[in-house]
């Protein structure tokens, strides 16, 4: 079978909840969807590509009638908040001006960055841009993820690896990656590394176990639809 489907999109509505959680009438839906996209683009650019480099792995957006709530999952919450909350206040005021709504930003700390696929992808991309050996970086990150408690890791790099004339793909696998099993929690991350000889794409899959094994304390949000649910057998 082909394995070209997005691991998160494959599970949405079955074992994974949506990353944007709100309801809107048909006339407003398109406008709010574009607003969500712009908010994500703005925050990732401000927090990950310039300024504090806060290692943001994910953004969740929740809307009520009065308020727009953004949950930022980051490995460095102190950099997002800033001294005495100055950074988060500046971001909040800019988002309020951008959307015309009351905005609140909450930070959730990623306790184990080595087992977060998106953060591993960013880290590999950063090291490739500094001209590190791609094979050594892949092996090092895959081993770190396995040591952090992952049950399986796959890392794939595509592009002009090592500055070669022809682009190619290289990957490394450790443990099990059951991509076709909907009950398996597979974390997926994608990043791009801008090197002097072109862009290198980085894809990371990390298998963390079955959803039925997720502990209650690991659930990050209590909002409607925010809890991943184990699918019972029929």
Secondary structure, DSSP 4 states (H G I P E B T S, - for coil): ----S-HHHHHBTTTB--SEE----HHHHHHHHHHHHHHHHHHHIIIIISTT---EEEEEEEE-SSEEEEEEEES-HHHHH-GGGHHHHHHHHHHHHHHSSEEEEEEEE-S-GGG-HHHHHHHHHHHHHTT--HHHHHHHHHHHHHHTT-SEEEEEEEESGGG-SS-EEEEEEEE---TT-TTEEEEEEEEEEEETTEEEEEEEEEEEEEGGG--GGG----STT-S--PPPP-
